[in-house]
Structures are given as C-alpha cells and as structure tokens.
Amino acid sequence: MVWLVIGGPLTVVVASLATAVIAYKGADQVIVDTPSARHVVTTPTSDTPAMQARNHAATAAPR
C-alpha cells in the first residue's frame, strides 16, 4: 500500500522532469531579424489586405 502513496507523486515528478528536458532540448532558436523591405507586398493580389493586416498585427507599436 505504501508504494501507491510514493509511486503516484514519484511518477509525476519523473514525468515533469522528462517534460522539462524535452522542452529545453527542443526549444526553437530566437530570431533577431528585423523587419525589412523584403516583408513588404509589392504587387497587389487578392490576398494583399489580409497580408497587410497580418503584418500590421505582428509588428510592435512604435514607442
């Protein structure tokens, strides 16, 4: 009966450590690329308003 009391929390601790290792090793690289002219839509298409709205929503407000 004692192994049930110890086994449950021990399983949770082991699972959390495994999750932390997976998250640390699988982390994406930080992108430090600044927006430039290559992100601007130059030729109008049917998706132009959607692309401009998406790009506007992704950029930070000027300070």
Phi, psi and omega per residue, in radians:
M1 nan -0.575 -3.131
V2 -1.143 -0.595 -3.117
W3 -1.127 -0.456 3.061
L4 -1.227 -0.676 -3.132
V5 -1.220 -0.640 -3.126
I6 -1.495 -0.638 -3.053
G7 -1.160 -0.663 -3.130
G8 -1.081 -0.999 3.112
P9 -1.110 -0.597 3.121
L10 -1.124 -0.682 3.096
T11 -1.100 -0.705 3.125
V12 -1.145 -0.727 3.136
V13 -1.128 -0.778 3.133
V14 -1.116 -0.731 3.117
A15 -1.124 -0.677 3.132
S16 -1.199 -0.662 3.087
L17 -1.147 -0.717 3.099
A18 -1.098 -0.712 3.109
T19 -1.122 -0.707 3.121
A20 -1.119 -0.716 3.127
V21 -1.143 -0.763 3.122
I22 -1.097 -0.728 -3.140
A23 -1.159 -0.680 -3.120
Y24 -1.225 -0.782 -3.096
K25 -1.310 -0.469 -3.101
G26 -1.728 0.242 -3.102
A27 -1.191 2.446 3.103
D28 -1.328 2.709 3.093
Q29 -1.266 2.577 3.094
V30 -1.395 2.260 -3.137
I31 -1.642 2.167 -3.113
V32 -1.950 0.373 -3.137
D33 -1.348 2.252 3.113
T34 -1.519 2.627 3.112
P35 -1.072 2.432 -3.130
S36 -2.372 -2.983 -3.097
A37 -1.160 -0.348 -3.116
R38 -1.240 -0.244 3.126
H39 -1.567 -0.096 -3.074
V40 -1.522 2.351 3.084
V41 -1.375 2.118 -3.085
T42 -1.733 -0.620 3.137
T43 -1.832 2.174 -3.123
P44 -1.164 2.364 3.051
T45 -2.307 -3.081 3.119
S46 -1.213 -0.341 -3.142
D47 -1.648 0.044 -3.040
T48 -0.997 -0.855 3.135
P49 -1.057 -0.672 -3.138
A50 -1.175 -0.699 3.137
M51 -1.155 -0.716 3.136
Q52 -1.149 -0.693 3.126
A53 -1.170 -0.717 3.131
R54 -1.113 -0.790 -3.131
N55 -1.167 -0.610 3.130
H56 -1.182 -0.682 -3.134
A57 -1.228 -0.446 -3.094
A58 -1.512 -0.248 -3.119
T59 -1.612 2.611 -3.133
A60 -1.384 2.677 3.105
A61 -1.257 2.460 3.115
P62 -1.158 2.513 -3.135
R63 -1.933 nan nan
